[in-house]
Amino acid sequence: MKSDPVIAIAGSRKLDRGLAPRLLVRFLAGIPPASTIVLRRGIYTAPNGFELQVAEICELMGLSVVWAIPDTTGTKAGREAVFARDLRMIDEADLILCFYTEEQAESDESGTQALAMKAMEHDRIVYAYAIDYEPVTVRRIGENDPDNTWSELVPTP
């Protein structure tokens, strides 16, 4: 593992506040201090609650956070700009973690799920998790880490 990995973390807007600390504190505490955490946000919209909480945890732990924002200076706009942003995240990250609801895992309407699937298509290291609420359960539903580089550190349900 690199001493300064770039880690992309994406969480669905449908996730309840409070899940980020529960799922990620141990993971974030175990990664190298020089790690950079890349989080998504829109051009004009605020980051969602899950990613805001990840940013707050990282700040408390002294980890660097970079916000990935869609680029509208080129020819892409709207969903195309969001898709291009997600592809940049995939290309730049050493590890991608994606969290979404159990319902979103069963459909193809989640941008966070699309990010996980695209990362797998690009043969990037990715772990995807589905969350159910009654009771709160976390299920790892997909991964691509052929050399098990991150398997000891990533969140385990």
N, C-alpha and C positions, 0 to 999 in steps of 0.2 A: 504494500500500500504506500502511496506517495505521502510525503510529510505535509503536503499542502493541497489535499484533494478539493475538487469542486463538487459540491453535492446539491443537486436540484431536488427540492421538496415541493410537491403539489398536492393541495387538498381541495376537494369539491366545496363549492359554496353551500351545499346542502348539509354539510357536517355541522354538528352542534359545537358551540364554543365549549372549551374545557377539554376537548379530546387531544389537542396538540400536546399539552404537558403530560398527560397520561401516557401517550404513545411514544413520545420522543425524548424525554428528559435523559433517560439512561443512554440512549443512542448518542445524543449530542454531547453528553459528558464524556463519552468514550472515544470520540474522534480526535484526530490531531488538532492542537490549538490553532494551527495555521490554516485550517480548513476555511473554505468560503461556501456559504449557503446561498443558493440562488432560489428566489421565490418569485411567483408570478403576480402581476397586477395589470390592470387595464390602463389605457391612456388617460381616461378621464374618471374612471371609477376607482374607489378605494380598494385596497386589498381585502380579500374575504377574511372572516374571523379566524379561521384555522391558520392561515398564513401569517396574519398579524400576530397571533400568539406564538408561532414559531419564531418570528422576528424578535419578539419580546424576550423569549427564552434565550435566544442567541446573544442578544445584547447583554443580558445578565451574566452569561457565561463568557463574554469577551470574544465571541465568534464573529467573523465578518459576514455581513449580509449584503447581497446585491439584488436589486429588484429588476427582473426582466420585464420590460415594457414593450408592447408592439411598436414596431418602427413604421411610421407613416410618411417618412420622407421619400420613399421609393414609389413603386407603382402599385404596391399592395395596400389594401384598405379593408376595414371591417374584419370579417372572419379570416380572410386571407392573411392579414397582418398578424392576427393572433396565432394562426397556424405556423407562420414563419418564425414568430417568437419562440414557439414551442420547439421547433426544429433546431433553432440556435441553442436552446437550453440542452437539448439532447446531445448535440455535437460537442458542447463545451463541458458537459458534466462527466465526472468519473463514476458517479453513482446517481441514480434517479429513484426517489421514493414517491409513490402515488397512493393517495388515500381517498376513497369515495364510499358512498353508501352501498349497502347490499342490493338495493333496487337498481342502482346505476350499474352494478356489476352484471346484472341480467339484461341490460339494454345497451344500445350503442349511442346514447344521447348525451353522454358526459364528456366534456372536454378533457377532464382529468384522466378518464379511462382511455380516451383517444391518445393522450400523451404517453401513457404506459404502453399501449399497443404499438405506437410508432417507435418508441425506444426499443422494444423487442424486435421489431422489423429491422431496425438499424443495428442490431446485435450489440446494444449497449447494456451495461449492467443496470438492471432495474428490478425493483421489488414493488409489487402492487398489493394493496390491502383493501378489503371490503369490511365496512362497519355496519353492524345491526344494533338497534337500540333497546330491545326488550328481551332480555337484559342486554346491556352493552357487551357486545362480543366483537372481536377482531379476527378476521380470517385472512391469511395470506393466500391470495388467489392466483398469483403468477409471479414468476421471477425469471431472470436470465443473469446468471452469475456462474459461468462455466468453471472458473477456477476457484470458486468460493472465496473470493477476495474479501467480501464484506459479510459473509454468512454469520460470523461470530458476533458482529456488532449491530446488524439491523434489528429493528423491533421484531420480537417474536410474540405471536399471539398466545 
